[in-house]
Amino acid sequence: MDEAAKTSKENRSVASRFKPSMVIWPILFGLMGVGYMLWREMRNGIPTEPLTLNQHWWVFAILVVVCTLLKDFAGMYRLLVMSGVPLKFRQLFRVRMLYEFTSAVTPSAAGGSSLEVVFIHREGIKVSRATSMTILALFMDEMLMIVFFPVLLLLVPYNELFTADGYFQYGYLWAFLIGYGMKLIWVSLLFVGIFCKPSVFVNIISLIFRIKFLRRFRTRALRTAVELRQCAQEIRHESFGYWVRLALATIGIWGFRFLIANMAIMIFNPLTVDANVMCFARQYILGIVTMIVPTPGGSGFAEVMFDGFLAEYIQQKMSTVVITSIWRLFTYYYYLIAGVIILPQWLGRSKLIKNRSHASK
């Protein structure tokens, strides 16, 4: 298959996975979540007191934007480290935005990661390296989420982590344990497949997915296992410094993401150091819990749970809706907007590459 035909096939693959409804539904779910929050705030009467801002509100408004930019710069830097080649800023930005957009609108089971391989490959990275980058980024993200929990237990009281609306929430605790357990199993499989016995891992996956009710997933599972083996071969000789840079970039991605909510809250009221740490910690719990929510990006559910988890640190009732909207705008809807703008340009650019290839023949 020549390059033009391959490009055309990849374009059709990408375009076929996206429909306008994939953007519309998350927005509708989010609006329903915000609507529920408004109803909950006004069921005891419409608040009459005006919203007041923190004395230094503009500083924290700027910091919301700064944290967003630093989060994306960390993601772009991680792509640069993993690629091993000097990609340009616009290439890194394009891949970062497209991948986040894909993650925002595509359920995990639909294969959002496989599209990242296409996005990276189109920037001039060979397929095997693009596959390794995708798997390695996934592994680093999941590993951080696993390691982060015991660290949190050293910093904050356990019983306060799952407190919402002033009460300990056993429902959130069990949802977290299910989500954390799923991540722990997945990270363990990735670790074995990448660092220990890649070939054995392929054989195990092949045996497991011969079970009757799992057979329909066998092709996809085997493809993932083979990709893990390729990833292991690609990163076998990487240096200690390489892993340090990846770890720091991953910490930056998630750390600045969690700080966005803290900054948004402090636009309206200041927080103590202890309150800042607890807000940061509860966002981690929220991130794990929303993993098992059926809507893309937890849209609708995330807004309501954010209100429950962090409302005690928000002094003015109606500011909760504004703060939640700011948080979701810079951590979720921002990528929906970016994707809607960049994806058509990316497909058009790919079509141009195809036409030039035909013209040169």
KEKE-3310 file (N, C-alpha, C; in steps of 0.2 Angstrom, whole numbers, plus 5000, padded with zeros to 4 digits):
npx = (5004:5003:5010:5000:4988:4988:4987:4974:4966:4969:4963:4950:4947:4949:4940:4928:4925:4921:4907:4895:4886:4894:4901:4890:4882:4891:4891:4877:4875:4883:4877:4865:4870:4875:4862:4855:4863:4860:4846:4847:4853:4844:4832:4828:4825:4828:4845:4849:4859:4873:4886:4903:4920:4936:4949:4960:4957:4959:4972:4971:4963:4971:4980:4973:4973:4986:4990:4983:4990:5003:5000:4997:5009:5017:5012:5015:5029:5032:5028:5038:5050:5047:5046:5059:5064:5067:5053:5042:5035:5021:5018:5018:5009:4997:4996:4994:4982:4973:4973:4968:4955:4950:4950:4941:4929:4927:4923:4933:4933:4931:4943:4952:4965:4971:4969:4978:4990:4989:4988:5001:5010:5007:5014:5027:5033:5039:5028:5030:5036:5027:5017:5023:5025:5012:5007:5016:5014:5001:5004:5012:5003:4993:5001:5005:4993:4990:5001:4999:4989:4993:5002:4994:4987:4997:4997:4984:4969:4961:4947:4942:4944:4934:4923:4908:4897:4897:4896:4902:4904:4900:4896:4904:4916:4916:4915:4927:4936:4933:4936:4950:4954:4953:4962:4974:4975:4976:4988:4997:4996:5001:5014:5020:5019:5027:5039:5043:5040:5037:5034:5028:5017:5009:5006:4998:4987:4982:4977:4968:4958:4953:4942:4925:4915:4923:4929:4925:4932:4945:4954:4957:4962:4974:4981:4984:4992:5003:5007:5012:5023:5031:5033:5040:5052:5056:5059:5069:5082:5083:5088:5091:5089:5080:5068:5066:5063:5051:5043:5043:5036:5024:5019:5018:5008:4996:4997:4996:4983:4975:4977:4970:4956:4958:4963:4952:4942:4948:4947:4935:4935:4947:4959:4965:4982:4980:4967:4969:4977:4968:4958:4965:4968:4955:4951:4958:4952:4940:4943:4946:4934:4925:4930:4923:4911:4897:4896:4905:4920:4915:4905:4892:4890:4902:4902:4892:4897:4908:4903:4898:4909:4918:4911:4910:4921:4918:4912:4901:4885:4880:4891:4897:4892:4897:4911:4912:4909:4920:4930:4927:4927:4941:4947:4940:4930:4937:4946:4936:4932:4944:4947:4936:4940:4953:4953:4946:4955:4966:4962:4960:4973:4979:4973:4978:4991:4989:4984:4995:5004:4998:4999:5013:5015)
npy = (4994:5011:5027:5037:5030:5024:5035:5040:5029:5030:5043:5040:5031:5039:5049:5042:5039:5050:5059:5073:5071:5066:5077:5085:5077:5076:5090:5092:5083:5089:5102:5097:5093:5105:5111:5104:5107:5120:5119:5113:5122:5132:5127:5130:5143:5157:5163:5179:5187:5196:5190:5189:5193:5187:5197:5197:5192:5192:5188:5174:5171:5173:5163:5151:5150:5150:5137:5129:5131:5126:5113:5108:5111:5102:5090:5091:5091:5079:5071:5075:5070:5056:5054:5055:5063:5079:5087:5100:5114:5117:5104:5096:5102:5100:5086:5084:5091:5085:5072:5074:5078:5067:5058:5065:5063:5050:5034:5023:5010:5011:5014:5025:5027:5021:5030:5040:5035:5036:5050:5054:5047:5053:5065:5062:5052:5035:5021:5010:5017:5027:5019:5014:5026:5029:5019:5019:5032:5030:5020:5028:5037:5029:5023:5033:5037:5026:5026:5038:5037:5030:5040:5051:5047:5048:5062:5067:5065:5049:5047:5060:5061:5055:5062:5071:5084:5086:5073:5056:5047:5032:5026:5033:5029:5015:5016:5022:5012:5001:5008:5010:4998:4992:5000:4996:4982:4984:4992:4983:4972:4980:4983:4970:4966:4976:4977:4965:4950:4951:4942:4931:4937:4940:4926:4923:4932:4927:4914:4918:4925:4915:4910:4907:4918:4929:4929:4938:4949:4946:4948:4962:4962:4954:4962:4973:4966:4963:4975:4980:4972:4977:4989:4986:4982:4994:5003:4997:5001:5013:5027:5031:5044:5047:5041:5048:5061:5058:5054:5067:5075:5069:5070:5084:5086:5080:5086:5100:5100:5097:5108:5118:5118:5122:5135:5141:5141:5150:5162:5167:5164:5164:5150:5140:5132:5119:5117:5119:5107:5097:5099:5097:5083:5078:5079:5070:5058:5060:5060:5046:5040:5045:5038:5026:5031:5031:5041:5051:5057:5059:5068:5078:5070:5072:5086:5087:5079:5086:5097:5091:5086:5097:5107:5112:5120:5131:5147:5155:5151:5151:5153:5141:5135:5143:5141:5128:5127:5135:5126:5115:5120:5123:5111:5101:5105:5114:5106:5100:5111:5115:5103:5102:5113:5110:5097:5096:5104:5096:5084:5090:5094:5082:5077:5085:5081:5069:5072:5079:5068:5060:5069:5069:5058)
npz = (5000:4995:5001:4999:4998:5010:5019:5015:5020:5033:5036:5033:5043:5055:5053:5052:5065:5072:5076:5075:5086:5096:5101:5105:5114:5126:5130:5132:5143:5152:5154:5159:5172:5177:5178:5187:5198:5200:5202:5215:5223:5223:5228:5241:5240:5230:5231:5237:5240:5233:5222:5228:5225:5228:5236:5229:5216:5203:5201:5204:5194:5183:5186:5184:5170:5168:5174:5166:5154:5158:5161:5148:5141:5149:5144:5131:5132:5137:5126:5117:5123:5123:5109:5103:5093:5086:5086:5080:5089:5084:5080:5091:5099:5091:5091:5105:5107:5099:5104:5117:5114:5108:5119:5126:5120:5116:5122:5132:5128:5115:5109:5109:5111:5100:5090:5093:5090:5076:5075:5080:5071:5059:5060:5057:5064:5065:5064:5074:5084:5087:5092:5103:5110:5113:5121:5132:5137:5142:5152:5161:5165:5172:5181:5189:5195:5203:5212:5218:5228:5240:5244:5246:5258:5267:5269:5271:5282:5281:5283:5279:5265:5258:5261:5258:5256:5269:5275:5277:5263:5258:5246:5237:5241:5238:5225:5221:5226:5217:5204:5207:5209:5196:5189:5195:5192:5178:5177:5182:5172:5161:5166:5166:5153:5147:5153:5159:5154:5139:5128:5134:5140:5128:5125:5136:5135:5123:5126:5136:5129:5122:5128:5127:5129:5127:5115:5105:5107:5105:5094:5095:5108:5106:5097:5105:5114:5106:5102:5115:5116:5105:5110:5122:5115:5109:5120:5127:5129:5135:5145:5163:5165:5155:5160:5172:5166:5160:5171:5178:5169:5168:5181:5181:5171:5178:5190:5188:5182:5193:5201:5195:5199:5212:5210:5204:5214:5223:5217:5222:5236:5249:5252:5265:5268:5272:5267:5254:5251:5254:5244:5233:5235:5235:5222:5215:5220:5214:5201:5199:5203:5193:5182:5181:5177:5165:5155:5142:5147:5160:5159:5166:5177:5183:5186:5196:5206:5209:5215:5226:5233:5235:5240:5253:5254:5248:5250:5246:5240:5227:5219:5218:5206:5196:5199:5196:5183:5178:5181:5173:5161:5158:5160:5152:5142:5135:5127:5119:5111:5105:5098:5089:5081:5077:5071:5059:5051:5052:5045:5033:5030:5029:5018:5008:5008:5003:4990:4984:4984:4974:4963:4961:4954)
capx = (5000:5008:5008:4993:4982:4988:4984:4967:4963:4969:4958:4943:4947:4948:4933:4922:4924:4918:4901:4893:4883:4900:4902:4884:4880:4894:4889:4871:4876:4886:4872:4860:4873:4874:4855:4854:4866:4856:4840:4848:4855:4838:4826:4827:4824:4834:4849:4848:4866:4877:4893:4908:4926:4942:4952:4965:4953:4963:4978:4969:4960:4977:4983:4969:4975:4993:4990:4981:4995:5008:4998:4998:5016:5020:5010:5019:5036:5032:5028:5045:5054:5046:5047:5066:5066:5065:5047:5041:5030:5014:5016:5017:5002:4992:4995:4991:4975:4969:4972:4964:4949:4948:4949:4935:4922:4927:4924:4940:4933:4931:4950:4955:4973:4974:4969:4984:4995:4988:4990:5008:5013:5006:5019:5033:5036:5037:5022:5032:5038:5021:5013:5026:5023:5005:5007:5020:5010:4996:5007:5014:4997:4990:5006:5005:4987:4991:5006:4997:4984:4996:5005:4989:4986:5002:4996:4977:4966:4958:4940:4940:4945:4927:4917:4904:4891:4898:4895:4907:4900:4902:4895:4910:4922:4916:4916:4934:4939:4932:4940:4957:4956:4953:4968:4979:4975:4978:4995:5001:4997:5005:5021:5022:5019:5032:5046:5045:5039:5032:5031:5024:5011:5006:5003:4993:4982:4979:4974:4962:4953:4950:4936:4919:4912:4928:4932:4924:4937:4952:4958:4959:4967:4980:4984:4987:4998:5008:5010:5016:5029:5034:5034:5046:5058:5058:5061:5073:5089:5082:5092:5088:5087:5073:5062:5065:5060:5044:5039:5042:5031:5017:5017:5016:5001:4991:4997:4993:4976:4971:4977:4965:4950:4960:4964:4945:4939:4951:4944:4929:4937:4954:4959:4971:4986:4977:4961:4971:4979:4962:4954:4969:4967:4948:4950:4961:4947:4935:4946:4946:4927:4922:4932:4918:4904:4896:4896:4912:4923:4911:4901:4886:4891:4908:4900:4888:4901:4913:4899:4897:4916:4921:4906:4912:4927:4915:4908:4895:4882:4879:4898:4898:4890:4902:4918:4912:4909:4927:4934:4926:4929:4948:4949:4937:4927:4943:4948:4931:4932:4951:4947:4932:4944:4959:4952:4945:4961:4971:4960:4961:4980:4981:4970:4983:4997:4987:4984:5002:5007:4995:5002:5020:5016)
capy = (5000:5017:5032:5041:5025:5023:5041:5040:5024:5033:5048:5037:5028:5044:5053:5038:5038:5056:5062:5079:5069:5065:5083:5087:5074:5078:5097:5092:5080:5094:5107:5094:5093:5112:5113:5100:5110:5126:5118:5111:5128:5137:5124:5133:5150:5160:5168:5186:5190:5196:5186:5193:5190:5188:5204:5197:5187:5193:5184:5167:5170:5172:5156:5146:5150:5147:5130:5125:5131:5122:5106:5106:5111:5096:5085:5092:5090:5071:5069:5076:5065:5049:5053:5055:5067:5086:5089:5107:5116:5116:5097:5094:5105:5097:5079:5085:5094:5080:5066:5075:5079:5060:5055:5068:5061:5043:5029:5020:5004:5012:5014:5032:5027:5019:5036:5044:5032:5039:5057:5054:5044:5058:5070:5059:5047:5028:5018:5007:5022:5030:5014:5014:5032:5029:5014:5022:5038:5027:5017:5033:5040:5025:5022:5039:5037:5021:5028:5044:5036:5030:5046:5055:5044:5051:5069:5069:5060:5045:5048:5066:5060:5053:5066:5075:5087:5085:5066:5051:5044:5025:5025:5036:5024:5009:5017:5023:5005:4998:5011:5009:4991:4991:5003:4992:4977:4986:4994:4976:4969:4984:4982:4963:4966:4980:4976:4958:4945:4953:4936:4927:4941:4938:4920:4923:4935:4923:4909:4920:4927:4910:4909:4909:4925:4934:4928:4944:4954:4942:4952:4968:4960:4952:4968:4976:4962:4963:4982:4980:4968:4982:4995:4984:4982:5001:5007:4993:5004:5020:5029:5033:5051:5047:5039:5054:5066:5056:5055:5074:5077:5066:5073:5090:5085:5079:5091:5107:5099:5097:5114:5122:5119:5126:5142:5143:5142:5155:5168:5169:5165:5161:5144:5139:5127:5112:5116:5118:5100:5093:5100:5094:5076:5075:5079:5064:5053:5062:5057:5039:5038:5047:5033:5021:5034:5029:5047:5053:5062:5059:5074:5078:5067:5076:5093:5086:5076:5091:5101:5087:5085:5103:5113:5114:5125:5137:5150:5157:5145:5152:5153:5134:5134:5147:5138:5121:5129:5137:5120:5110:5124:5123:5104:5097:5109:5117:5101:5099:5117:5114:5097:5104:5118:5107:5090:5097:5106:5090:5080:5094:5094:5075:5076:5089:5077:5063:5075:5080:5062:5058:5074:5068:5051)
capz = (5000:4995:5006:4998:5000:5018:5022:5014:5024:5040:5036:5034:5050:5060:5052:5054:5073:5075:5073:5079:5092:5101:5105:5107:5120:5132:5132:5135:5150:5157:5155:5164:5178:5180:5179:5193:5204:5201:5206:5222:5226:5223:5230:5247:5239:5226:5235:5236:5241:5227:5222:5229:5223:5233:5235:5223:5212:5196:5202:5203:5187:5178:5188:5181:5163:5168:5176:5160:5149:5160:5160:5141:5140:5151:5140:5125:5133:5137:5119:5114:5126:5120:5102:5102:5087:5087:5084:5081:5093:5082:5079:5098:5101:5087:5094:5112:5107:5096:5108:5123:5111:5107:5125:5129:5116:5114:5128:5132:5125:5108:5106:5108:5111:5093:5086:5095:5085:5069:5075:5080:5065:5054:5061:5054:5068:5063:5067:5080:5089:5089:5096:5110:5114:5116:5127:5137:5140:5146:5158:5165:5168:5176:5187:5194:5199:5208:5217:5221:5233:5247:5246:5249:5264:5272:5269:5273:5285:5277:5283:5276:5258:5255:5264:5253:5259:5276:5277:5274:5258:5257:5239:5234:5243:5234:5218:5221:5226:5210:5199:5209:5208:5189:5187:5198:5187:5171:5177:5183:5166:5157:5168:5164:5146:5144:5157:5161:5149:5133:5124:5138:5140:5122:5125:5141:5132:5118:5130:5140:5125:5118:5131:5122:5129:5126:5108:5100:5109:5104:5089:5098:5114:5103:5094:5111:5117:5101:5103:5121:5114:5101:5115:5126:5111:5108:5126:5131:5131:5137:5151:5169:5164:5151:5164:5176:5163:5159:5177:5180:5164:5170:5187:5179:5168:5183:5196:5186:5181:5199:5204:5191:5203:5218:5208:5203:5220:5226:5214:5226:5243:5250:5255:5269:5265:5273:5263:5247:5250:5254:5238:5228:5236:5233:5215:5213:5221:5209:5195:5199:5203:5186:5177:5180:5174:5158:5150:5140:5152:5166:5159:5169:5184:5186:5189:5202:5211:5211:5220:5233:5236:5237:5242:5260:5254:5244:5255:5243:5237:5219:5216:5216:5199:5192:5200:5193:5176:5176:5181:5168:5154:5157:5160:5148:5136:5131:5123:5114:5107:5102:5094:5084:5077:5074:5068:5051:5048:5052:5040:5027:5029:5027:5011:5004:5007:4998:4983:4982:4982:4967:4958:4959:4951)
cpx = (5004:5005:5002:4987:4982:4985:4977:4963:4963:4964:4951:4942:4945:4941:4927:4921:4921:4912:4899:4890:4888:4902:4896:4882:4884:4892:4882:4871:4878:4881:4867:4863:4873:4867:4853:4857:4862:4850:4841:4850:4849:4832:4824:4826:4830:4838:4849:4855:4870:4884:4898:4915:4931:4945:4957:4963:4957:4969:4977:4966:4966:4980:4979:4972:4982:4994:4988:4986:5001:5006:4999:5005:5020:5018:5014:5026:5037:5032:5035:5050:5053:5047:5055:5069:5064:5059:5046:5035:5023:5013:5014:5010:4996:4990:4991:4984:4970:4968:4968:4956:4946:4946:4942:4928:4922:4928:4930:4939:4933:4938:4953:4962:4975:4974:4975:4990:4995:4990:4998:5012:5013:5011:5026:5037:5034:5032:5024:5033:5032:5017:5016:5025:5016:5004:5010:5017:5004:4998:5009:5008:4994:4995:5005:4998:4987:4996:5003:4993:4988:5000:5000:4987:4991:5001:4989:4974:4961:4950:4938:4941:4938:4921:4914:4898:4891:4897:4900:4902:4903:4901:4901:4916:4922:4917:4923:4938:4938:4936:4948:4959:4957:4960:4974:4980:4978:4986:4999:5002:5002:5013:5024:5024:5025:5039:5048:5045:5035:5029:5027:5017:5006:5002:4997:4987:4978:4975:4967:4957:4951:4943:4930:4917:4917:4931:4931:4929:4944:4956:4961:4964:4974:4984:4987:4993:5004:5011:5014:5023:5034:5037:5040:5053:5061:5061:5067:5080:5089:5086:5088:5085:5080:5067:5061:5061:5052:5040:5038:5036:5024:5015:5015:5009:4996:4991:4994:4985:4972:4971:4972:4959:4952:4960:4957:4942:4942:4950:4939:4931:4943:4954:4966:4976:4983:4971:4963:4973:4973:4958:4958:4968:4960:4947:4953:4956:4941:4937:4945:4938:4924:4925:4927:4911:4904:4897:4904:4914:4920:4906:4894:4887:4897:4906:4896:4892:4906:4909:4899:4904:4919:4917:4908:4917:4924:4910:4901:4891:4882:4886:4900:4897:4895:4909:4918:4912:4916:4931:4933:4928:4936:4951:4946:4934:4932:4945:4943:4931:4939:4950:4942:4935:4949:4958:4951:4951:4966:4969:4961:4969:4982:4979:4975:4989:4995:4987:4991:5006:5005:4998:5009:5021:5016)
cpy = (5006:5022:5036:5036:5024:5029:5042:5035:5027:5038:5045:5034:5033:5047:5049:5037:5044:5058:5068:5077:5068:5071:5086:5084:5076:5085:5096:5089:5085:5100:5104:5094:5100:5114:5110:5104:5117:5125:5116:5117:5133:5133:5127:5141:5152:5165:5175:5190:5190:5192:5191:5190:5191:5194:5203:5192:5187:5188:5176:5166:5169:5165:5150:5145:5147:5140:5126:5125:5126:5115:5104:5106:5105:5090:5085:5090:5082:5068:5069:5071:5058:5049:5052:5059:5074:5088:5096:5108:5115:5108:5094:5096:5102:5090:5080:5087:5088:5074:5068:5076:5072:5057:5058:5065:5054:5039:5025:5014:5005:5013:5020:5032:5025:5025:5040:5041:5035:5046:5058:5052:5049:5064:5067:5054:5040:5025:5014:5011:5025:5026:5014:5020:5032:5025:5016:5028:5035:5024:5022:5036:5036:5023:5027:5039:5031:5023:5034:5043:5035:5036:5051:5053:5047:5058:5071:5063:5056:5046:5055:5066:5059:5056:5071:5077:5086:5078:5061:5047:5037:5023:5027:5031:5018:5010:5018:5016:5001:5001:5010:5002:4989:4994:4999:4986:4978:4988:4987:4973:4973:4983:4975:4963:4970:4978:4969:4953:4946:4947:4932:4930:4940:4931:4919:4926:4931:4917:4912:4922:4921:4907:4911:4916:4930:4934:4934:4949:4952:4946:4958:4967:4958:4957:4972:4973:4963:4970:4983:4977:4973:4987:4993:4984:4990:5005:5003:4997:5011:5021:5031:5040:5052:5046:5045:5060:5064:5056:5062:5077:5075:5069:5080:5090:5085:5084:5098:5106:5100:5104:5119:5123:5123:5134:5145:5145:5148:5162:5171:5169:5161:5154:5143:5133:5120:5111:5115:5110:5096:5093:5097:5086:5074:5075:5073:5058:5054:5059:5050:5037:5040:5042:5028:5024:5033:5035:5049:5059:5063:5065:5073:5076:5071:5082:5092:5083:5081:5095:5097:5087:5091:5108:5116:5120:5131:5140:5153:5152:5146:5152:5146:5133:5137:5143:5131:5122:5131:5131:5116:5113:5122:5116:5099:5100:5112:5113:5100:5105:5116:5108:5099:5109:5114:5101:5091:5099:5100:5085:5083:5094:5087:5074:5080:5085:5071:5066:5076:5074:5059:5062:5072:5062:5053)
cpz = (5000:5000:5005:5000:5007:5021:5021:5019:5031:5041:5037:5041:5055:5059:5053:5061:5076:5071:5077:5085:5098:5104:5108:5114:5127:5135:5135:5142:5155:5159:5160:5171:5181:5182:5186:5199:5205:5204:5213:5226:5227:5226:5237:5246:5235:5231:5232:5236:5235:5227:5223:5228:5228:5231:5229:5218:5205:5196:5201:5197:5182:5180:5185:5174:5163:5170:5170:5155:5151:5160:5153:5139:5143:5147:5133:5126:5134:5130:5115:5116:5123:5113:5100:5096:5089:5084:5085:5086:5091:5081:5086:5100:5097:5090:5101:5111:5104:5100:5114:5120:5110:5113:5128:5126:5115:5121:5127:5128:5117:5105:5104:5107:5104:5089:5087:5091:5079:5069:5076:5074:5059:5054:5060:5059:5065:5067:5074:5085:5092:5093:5103:5114:5117:5122:5133:5141:5145:5152:5163:5169:5174:5182:5192:5198:5204:5213:5221:5228:5240:5249:5249:5256:5269:5273:5272:5277:5281:5277:5280:5268:5255:5258:5259:5256:5266:5279:5274:5269:5256:5250:5235:5235:5239:5227:5216:5221:5220:5205:5201:5207:5200:5186:5189:5194:5181:5171:5178:5176:5161:5159:5166:5157:5143:5147:5158:5156:5143:5129:5128:5139:5134:5122:5130:5138:5127:5121:5133:5135:5120:5122:5127:5123:5128:5119:5104:5102:5108:5100:5092:5104:5111:5100:5100:5114:5112:5101:5109:5120:5110:5106:5119:5122:5110:5114:5130:5133:5133:5144:5157:5168:5160:5155:5169:5173:5161:5165:5179:5175:5166:5176:5186:5176:5173:5188:5194:5184:5187:5202:5200:5196:5209:5216:5207:5209:5224:5223:5218:5233:5244:5253:5260:5266:5266:5268:5256:5246:5250:5247:5232:5228:5233:5225:5212:5214:5216:5203:5194:5199:5196:5181:5176:5178:5167:5152:5148:5144:5158:5165:5162:5176:5187:5189:5195:5207:5213:5216:5226:5236:5238:5239:5248:5260:5250:5248:5252:5239:5229:5216:5214:5209:5195:5193:5196:5185:5173:5176:5175:5161:5153:5157:5155:5141:5132:5126:5117:5109:5102:5096:5088:5079:5073:5070:5060:5048:5047:5046:5033:5025:5026:5020:5006:5003:5002:4991:4980:4980:4975:4962:4956:4955:4943)
residu = (MET:ASP:GLU:ALA:ALA:LYS:THR:SER:LYS:GLU:ASN:ARG:SER:VAL:ALA:SER:ARG:PHE:LYS:PRO:SER:MET:VAL:ILE:TRP:PRO:ILE:LEU:PHE:GLY:LEU:MET:GLY:VAL:GLY:TYR:MET:LEU:TRP:ARG:GLU:MET:ARG:ASN:GLY:ILE:PRO:THR:GLU:PRO:LEU:THR:LEU:ASN:GLN:HIS:TRP:TRP:VAL:PHE:ALA:ILE:LEU:VAL:VAL:VAL:CYS:THR:LEU:LEU:LYS:ASP:PHE:ALA:GLY:MET:TYR:ARG:LEU:LEU:VAL:MET:SER:GLY:VAL:PRO:LEU:LYS:PHE:ARG:GLN:LEU:PHE:ARG:VAL:ARG:MET:LEU:TYR:GLU:PHE:THR:SER:ALA:VAL:THR:PRO:SER:ALA:ALA:GLY:GLY:SER:SER:LEU:GLU:VAL:VAL:PHE:ILE:HIS:ARG:GLU:GLY:ILE:LYS:VAL:SER:ARG:ALA:THR:SER:MET:THR:ILE:LEU:ALA:LEU:PHE:MET:ASP:GLU:MET:LEU:MET:ILE:VAL:PHE:PHE:PRO:VAL:LEU:LEU:LEU:LEU:VAL:PRO:TYR:ASN:GLU:LEU:PHE:THR:ALA:ASP:GLY:TYR:PHE:GLN:TYR:GLY:TYR:LEU:TRP:ALA:PHE:LEU:ILE:GLY:TYR:GLY:MET:LYS:LEU:ILE:TRP:VAL:SER:LEU:LEU:PHE:VAL:GLY:ILE:PHE:CYS:LYS:PRO:SER:VAL:PHE:VAL:ASN:ILE:ILE:SER:LEU:ILE:PHE:ARG:ILE:LYS:PHE:LEU:ARG:ARG:PHE:ARG:THR:ARG:ALA:LEU:ARG:THR:ALA:VAL:GLU:LEU:ARG:GLN:CYS:ALA:GLN:GLU:ILE:ARG:HIS:GLU:SER:PHE:GLY:TYR:TRP:VAL:ARG:LEU:ALA:LEU:ALA:THR:ILE:GLY:ILE:TRP:GLY:PHE:ARG:PHE:LEU:ILE:ALA:ASN:MET:ALA:ILE:MET:ILE:PHE:ASN:PRO:LEU:THR:VAL:ASP:ALA:ASN:VAL:MET:CYS:PHE:ALA:ARG:GLN:TYR:ILE:LEU:GLY:ILE:VAL:THR:MET:ILE:VAL:PRO:THR:PRO:GLY:GLY:SER:GLY:PHE:ALA:GLU:VAL:MET:PHE:ASP:GLY:PHE:LEU:ALA:GLU:TYR:ILE:GLN:GLN:LYS:MET:SER:THR:VAL:VAL:ILE:THR:SER:ILE:TRP:ARG:LEU:PHE:THR:TYR:TYR:TYR:TYR:LEU:ILE:ALA:GLY:VAL:ILE:ILE:LEU:PRO:GLN:TRP:LEU:GLY:ARG:SER:LYS:LEU:ILE:LYS:ASN:ARG:SER:HIS:ALA:SER:LYS)
# end
